[in-house]
């Protein structure tokens, strides 16, 4: 988002999505018809990536950098301080205070001071957290709205303390919880002894006891959060600094069986858990791994003697728009020698990640080599990153229909549509699913589908009107799959809704929840189930 904020008689702060610019406007030569000349004073990334319009107060700017409330010196553009609390999407200035609607739906008052983040009041308003509009102030009232409600808050002098003491987060029972309590509330000698015990007895993290998983971190950090499958995958949870120490702690209810991938965050930087040696590489970088209960086998079958298929990459020049897309094709052993046979086909929409992190080629080699599935062609379709976000981008199904499928049908021996399958995940589900229905593919797998709020009620219902689907469908999601109210994202609930809608339209649907979150380890573990069902070996 962008905007302009007057600073004084000649200077204006111009904001754009990822940075802000201070511009000085003066009159003089070179000003053209207006006689005005604009000169850039500084550019800063400390205010940006937010819908919030910064506030100017007494030589300082207050605004957001992503979800971090920040203070910037007007003269230099240098960051003075930033704070993760209260989070949010917008703010206004009232007298010497900033009013913010926080991430948890509270109206928060913050002192406008360069000395640091000083919260002076907090009033919970909404259970939901999707508040995109800054508050308004008129007379003696503050008005706040979310997508469904408008709330008016009367302003009056405080009759008591401005802030109540925040309750300590739930820690649970057990030896570690008791130790943390002594660190927080014990005498000086008890605290010293407890800290020594904490370092000696708990060298690894997380610690599971009494039904909770405790995450521990030691380091002198100004800000620390944990982000992972335990809380929807994207929502950062602040870790609590133990009083007067450099230790941080957070705890969550732990599952009896499952696997969480997570990382720690210090402002925009993320890092793995230094107290956990188990990590995994993902498309977004390294993640720490916490395993609960007995971990089920998740990788492809071991088959050292199985023949290996071949993967060939192609650059396809698209007509919508004019650019090249990468498509890789897996051909099983024997394909070249058998020059007449046509092969069933599996199309992975997230092609490169499916190969690298989902180990799909190893799955195909293993299952085909062990005669656990019919030989197939595997197609790995990948859009360049920019195509996901450009406003003029063509929809996936247009590229597939006009460019990719004609190329494949001209260069490979594909069986008819009824013997083709789509394996979809994440954002690719919405449009590719509609393409699959329109072109009557024989099978569709949707793994942890991210569905737009209107998709189930509008687009899918329209596509299914009058349809009698002769299609096999697999839908899977994790017990700790992605959930984010700011994005309208509830993968578990939307997966159930998708399965129900396709089942009502006549499809043969298998819907399954498995332990874990939205990650390639869990998705890869389902690959065998999907391929065996869609392409059983010939009898």
N, C-alpha and C positions, 0 to 999 in steps of 0.2 A: 504494500500500500504506500501511497505517497501523499504529501501535503506540504503546506508552507506555514511556518510559525513566525510572526513578527517578534524580533528581539528588542529592537529600539528603532529610532528614526531612520536608520540606514541599513540595518542588518536583518536578514531573514534566514531562518533555518529551513532548508528544503530537505524533506525526507523522501527516501525511496525504500524499496523492499529491504535491502541488505545493508544500507548505510545512510548517513546523513551528511549534508554539506552546509556549512555556514557561508552565506553569500553577502557581500557588501555591495549596495547599489548607490551610486553617486552620479551626479551630473557632470558632464565634461565632454571633451572632444571624442569623437568616435561613437557617440551615443545614437547616431542615426536620427530617425524622425522624432523619437521620444527625448533625445538628449540625455538618456540614462545609460550608464555603464555598469555592468555587473562584474565583480571580481570575487573569485573563490578565495576564502580565508583558510578554511581547513575542511577535511573530509574525515569522518570517523565511522567505524563499524560498531561503536559502543551504543548507538541508538539505531535500531533497525530490526528487520525480520519480525515485525509486529504491526497490528492494526492501530496501536496506541499512537496518538498525537502527543509529542513531548510538551511539557509545561516549562515555561521560563520563570524563574524566581531568583531575584537578588544575585544575578551573575552566574547562575547555575541552571542547567537543564535537567529535568527529571522525566524519564520515559522508560521504555522497555527495549531490551535487546533479547529477542526471543521471549522467554518467560521470566527474564531477570530484570527486576526493577533497578534502574541505573541512574547515577548522578554524574553529569559531565560538566566540566568547566567551560563556560561560554567562550572565554578568551583563547584557550589553547586547544579545545576539543579533546582534552585528555580525560580519561575515566577517573573519577574521584572514588566512587564505591559502587558496588552492585550487590544485590541480595536475591536469593531464590524466593524467600517469602516476600510478598504474599502471592506471587504468580498472578496470572490473569491476562486480560486482553486489552484493557484500556484504563485510563485514569483521567481525572480532572483536578484542578487546583481550586481550593476554597480557603481564602485567607492564607494562613501559614501551614496549611495541611494539603496532603494529596489524598484523594478518595479513590479507592481501587476496588473492583469486584474480583475477589481472589479465585484461585482455581477450585476451591471447595465450596464456592457459592456464597461466601461471606462478604459483607461490606466492611472494608478495612480503612482505617484512618492512619496515615503515616505523616510524621513531621517532615516538612520540606527543609532539610538541613544538610549541608555538606559533611557534617560530622559522622554520618553513617545512618543505617536503617534503624528508625525508632518508631515502632508501632504504638499508636496512642489509643486505639479503640478497634473493636471487632464485633460485628453483629451477624450471626448466621441468618441467611435469607432463603437460599434455595437448596433443595436436596440434589438437584441436577447441577452439573458444572459447566454446561455449555452456554456461557454468558459471553457474548461477543460484543456487546454494546457498552461503552463507558457510562457511568452514572451521570445524572443531571442534577443541578441544584437551583432552586428558586424559592425565594422567601425564606422560610425556616424548614424547608423540606428537601430531602434528597430522594430522587426517583431512580429506581433501578429496575431493569427488565431483562428477562431471558427470552427464550423462544416461545414461552407459553404464558408468562405472568408478568404483571407490572406491580411493583411494591413501592409505597410511599413511606419514608422514614422521617419522623419528626426529630428535629435537632433541638436539644435543650442542654443547659449546663449540667455537668455530671454531679450527681449527689454523693458519689463515693469514688473509689479508685477507678481509673479509666480502664484498667485491664484486670481481669481475673487471672489467677494462676492457671496455666494450662496443665491439664492432667497428664501424668506420665503415660507413655504408650504402653499397651499391654505387653507383658514379658512372659507370663506363664509361671509354671512351677518347676522346681528342679534345682540341682546344685548351681548351675550357671546363673539362673535367675536370682537365687539367694545371694550369690557373690556380687552380682550387679547391684542389688539393693544395698549391700554394705558399702560399695563404692559410692553410691549416691547419698546415703544417709547415715553412714557410720561415723565414729570418731576418727580423728586423724590417724591413730595407730591402726584402727580397723581398716581404714581406707588403704593405708600403705601395704598392709598384709594382703588385703584382697586384690590389689593391683598386681602384686608379685605372684599370687596364685593364678590370676587370670592369664598372665604371660606364660607361666610354666605349664598349667594344666590344659590350656586351650590353644595349642599352636596352629590348628587348622580351622577353617570356616567353610561352610556353616556348621553349627553345632545343633544336633537334633535331640531334643529332650521334651518329654511330657506333651507331645503333639505339636510342638512348635519348632521352626527352623530359625536359629539365631545367626545373624550375620555380624561379624566383628571386623573392624578395621582400625589400624593404629597409624596415625600420621597427623601432622599439624596442618590440616586443611581448612580453608575458610568456608568450605561448602562441600557437602558430601551427600549423594543420593545413591540408592540402589535401584536399578531398572531391570526388569526381567519377567519371566513367565509367572512369577508369584503374584504379579499385580497387573496383568493384562498386556505385558510385553513392552508398552510404550510409556506408561505413566510413571514418572520418577517419584520415588518415595524418599523424603528426607530421612537421613540417619541421625539419630540423637547422639550428640556429644555427651559422654559421661562427665558429670560435673568436675570442672577444674582438672581435666585430663586431656590427653591427645587420643583417646579411644572413642570410637563411634560404634553404635549398636542399632540394629533393627531386627524385628522378629515377625514371622508370619505363621499362620497355621500350616502345618506340613502334611502332605498326603501320605497315605500308607505306602503307595507305590507310585512312582513317576520320576520325571526328570525335568529340572528347570535349567534353562540357560539364562545367564544374567551378567551384568557388569556394573561397576561403580562409575559415578560421574562426579567430576569437579567442574562446575559450570559447564561449558560446552565440551570439555574433554572427557572421554570415557576410557576406562582401563579395566583389566581383569582383576580378580580378587587375588592379592599377593599371598593370602593364607590358604589358597586352594590350588593345588598343583594340577587339577584336571581342567583342561580347556578344550575348545573346539573352534575351528575356523569356520566362519560364516561369510556370506556376501558382504556383510557390514563390518567385518573384522573379527578379532578373537573374542570369545565369550567364555566365561567360567561355567562349569557344569556341576550341578548338585543332583545326586541320585538318591532316591528314597526307595527302600525295600530292595527286592531282588530285581536287577535290571534285565529285562527281556532282550534276547538277541534282536538286533535292529538292522544289521547290514545284509548285503547280498549273500547268497549261498557260496560256500567255498567249493570251488571246482577247478583245481589246477590243471586237470587233463581236458577240460572242455575246450572245444575250438572257439576261437575268437572271431567276432564279426569285425566289420570295417566301418569307420566313420569318415565320411567325406564332407568337406565344407564347401559351400557355394555362396557367392555374392549375387543377390538377385536385384536387378535394377527395377525400382518401383515406378509406377506411373502416378501414384497418389500418396505422397507427393513424389517429386523426382529425387530419389535418394536410394542408396543401396542398403539392403537388409541381409543379415547373415542367416543362412539356413544350413544345418548339418544333417546328414542322413546316415543312419546306421543300417547296414545291410548284413544279414546273417550269413554264416558260412554256407556255401552252396548256391547263393543267389546268382552269382555270375555264371556258374556252370549250368544252372537250370534256366535256360533262356526263354521259356514260354510261360512259366507259372507266374500268376499274379499273387501279391502278398497283402495280407491284412496290414494295416498301418496304424501306428500310435503317434500322435502329435503332442509334444510337450510345449506349452506356451512359454514357459520360463526355461528355455532350452539350455543356455550355458550353465546356469545354476543347477539344473537337474543333472547335467553331466558331472560337474565338479563336486557338488555337495550332496546330491541325491544318489550318486553312484549308479545311475540308471543303466549305463552301458554294461557295468558288471552284473546288474540284475538280469539284463537281457541275455548276456552270454551264459550266465549260470543257469537260468531257468530253461532256455532253449537247449543248452548243452546237456542238461539232465532230463530232457524230455518232459518237463513240467508245464510247458506251454507250447503253443503253436509258433513256428518261426514267423516273425513279423519284420516290417520295416519300421525304424524309429526315426521320427522327424523332430529336430530340435530347432524351434523357431524363436528368434530373438529380435526384439526391437531395440534400436539405439536409445540411450537414456532420454535424449531430448524429446523423442516422440511420445513419451508418456505424459508430458506436461504442456506441450505447445497447444495453444488454443485452436490452431488450425489443423491439428493432427487428424489424420484419418482414423476411423475406428479400426480395431484389430480385424474385424471380420471383412472389411473392405480390402485390406492388404492381403489377407489370406485368400479371399475369393478371386481377386483380380490379378494377383502377382504370384503368390507362393504356390497355390494348388495347380494352376496351369503349368508352372515350371516342373513341379513334381510329376504331374501326369504325362508330361512330354518326355521326361528323362528317366522315369522309374516305372516299374510294373506294379501299379497300385491296384488293389482289389476295389470293388465298388464301395460307395459311401457306407452301406450297411455293415461293412467289415472294417470300418475305421473307428478309432477311438480318440477322444481328446482327454488329456490329463491337464487339469487347470488348477491354479492356485492363486491366492491373493487377489489383487485388483483385476487380473486377467479374466476372472470368471464371468464378470457381468456381460461383456460383449461377446466373448467367445462362446459362451453357453447359448446365446441367441443364434449365433452362426451355426452351431451344431444342430440345434433344433430345426432351423430352416433347411439345412442341407441333409437332414435325416441320417446323421451318423449313427452307427450302431450302439455306441457306448460313450459315456461321459463320466469322468471322475473329477470331483471338485474337492480339493483339499484346503481346509481352513479358508473358505471363501470370504472375501471382503465384498460385501454387497452394499451398494448405495441404498439409502433409506427408502427411496421410492421404487427400487427394482422389483421387490417381491409383489408389491401391490399394483404396480402399473405396467412396467415393461414386460415382466415375465407373464403376467396374466394375459396381456395382449397377445404375446407370442403363442401361448398355450390355448387360446380361444378356439374351440372346435377341433383341437388336436386329439388324436388317440395315439400316444407315443409308443412305438414299438422299439424300445430303447432300454438298455441296461444302464443303470446309474449307480455310482458309488459316491457317497458323501462322507467325509471324515473330518473330525475336529478334535482338539485336545481338551483334556479336563481343565487345563489352565491356558486356554487359547486367548487370542487377542481380544481385548475389551478396552474401549476408550470412548467415554461419553462425549468428549469434545469433537470426535470424528463421527459420532453416531454409529460406533462400531461395537457389535456384539456377535462375534463369530459363532459361538455356540448356539445362540438363539436363532441367528439367521441361517445357520446350517440346517437346523431342524425345520424351519419354515421352507427352505428350498426343497428339502427331501419330501416334505408333505405335499407341496405344490406339484412336484413332478410325479409323485405316486398317484395323486388324484387325477392326473392327466393320462394315466395308464402305464407309466414307466415301471420297470422292474427295479426297485430301489433298495439298495443296502445302505443304511446309515449307521455309523459307528463312532462312538467316542472312545478315544484311547488315552492312556495316561501321558501327560506332558503338555507342551505348549505349541506355538506356531514356529516350528523350526525344521530344518532339513533332516535332522536325525529321526524325528517322528514321521515326517512325510516319507522318507526313504523306507522306513519299516513297513509302511502300508503298500509300497510298490509291489511286493510279491503277491499280496492279496488281490490287488487290482488286476495285475497281468494274468494271474492264474484264472480269475473269474471271467475276464473279458476274452481271453484267448486260450481256452483249455486245449491240451494236446489232442491230436486226432485219435479217435478210438480205433 
